[in-house]
Amino acid sequence: MKLSFFTMPIHPLGKPFAQSYKEDREAFILADKLGFAEAYCGEHTTDQAEIITSTVAFLASLAYETKNIVLGTGTVNLPNSHPARVAGEVAMLDHMLEGRLNFGISPGGLMSDAEVFGNLDKNRNDMFVECINMVLDIWKGEAPYNLKGEHFTVSTERTMMPEIGQGAIPRPYQDPHPLIVGTAVAPFSKGVTAMAARGWEPISANFLMPKWVASHWPKYVEGCEQGGRAADYNNWRVAKSICVAKDMETARRYARDPGSPYVMYYNSLLTKLGKGGRLNLFKEDQSMPYEEVTLEGIMDRLVICGDPESVADQILAFREEVGAFGQLLYAGKDWTDYDLGRESMILMAEQVMPKVNAALGETA
């Protein structure tokens, strides 16, 4: 099992943006040094806690400070941009990284972003599909472009000057383009099937109950069958909130006490998903009354914490519950305690994963 990193960083309100950006970048650089395979970050424009407004810009700042790790947009919220802009920026980033890029995409889930970009009342799923199709058409096509859809238009026919290079958008470094991945945030996600059918790969979100994470594998198999390819569990990426410390009490305190970045993270998600009518994600029994969905119950099911031995055991138990997957994405949190935040990642890479993989090797 490979270890990777995924963060939709939720920071305390009032924390200086400059400090948060610096620490977020340091987490990615640390992940590279520790041998994490991949690292993704999300983006939101209208959130004072989740403050990375452009995943492409953030990852570009890491292009020449990381060496081996594959960086991933996690994700570009396609309805909130234009396909020509996305095609150009992602191609540029792929060249900067010389191919160390995965292209993560989604319709975006923050309603205030949808409102500010004017698509709150539009069919954002349709916009998402049209946008990614145009991005791919740009990359495989030739300028001048003449792409017309319901939501977007891409053309350079009137202004093309090939003799000086004007009017053509760069293609990516990777041929034909970076691996496309998408986040899966719903039980029995139809999106997982659609992604797999097109040769794309899913990331199961860290705020899904294990029961719903497990529902993604059959949908992935279904999509692979539609796309005429074999379903390989090594391509399934699963995110999980994990806190590792040298002793059990320190881990429990940092993961669960008031002021914990893990508590802050899930309290924020509980509020957002509750307002958006999506608390079902936190219910393993859909007949459960909404008033019984509590932060404490969510934390009990979704956060793994403890010393390295305990965390390794909990990861193996989680794998037994949801099924085999190829990459475990450590879900980054705010470094409320700088030393404990870093230490958790270090212990995860240097002590937990060797124990996990040794156990998997013994049982294979």
Secondary structure as UniProt FT lines:
FT   STRAND          2..7
FT   TURN            13..14
FT   HELIX           17..34
FT   STRAND          38..41
FT   HELIX           55..60
FT   TURN            61..65
FT   STRAND          70..73
FT   STRAND          76..77
FT   HELIX           78..80
FT   HELIX           83..96
FT   TURN            97..99
FT   STRAND          101..106
FT   HELIX           111..116
FT   TURN            117..118
FT   TURN            120..121
FT   HELIX           124..140
FT   STRAND          146..148
FT   STRAND          153..155
FT   TURN            157..159
FT   HELIX           162..164
FT   STRAND          179..184
FT   TURN            187..188
FT   HELIX           190..197
FT   TURN            198..199
FT   STRAND          201..204
FT   TURN            206..207
FT   HELIX           210..214
FT   HELIX           216..227
FT   HELIX           233..235
FT   STRAND          237..244
FT   HELIX           248..256
FT   TURN            258..259
FT   HELIX           261..275
FT   TURN            276..277
FT   HELIX           279..282
FT   TURN            286..287
FT   HELIX           290..292
FT   HELIX           295..302
FT   STRAND          303..306
FT   HELIX           308..322
FT   STRAND          327..331
FT   HELIX           338..347
FT   HELIX           348..352
FT   HELIX           353..363
//
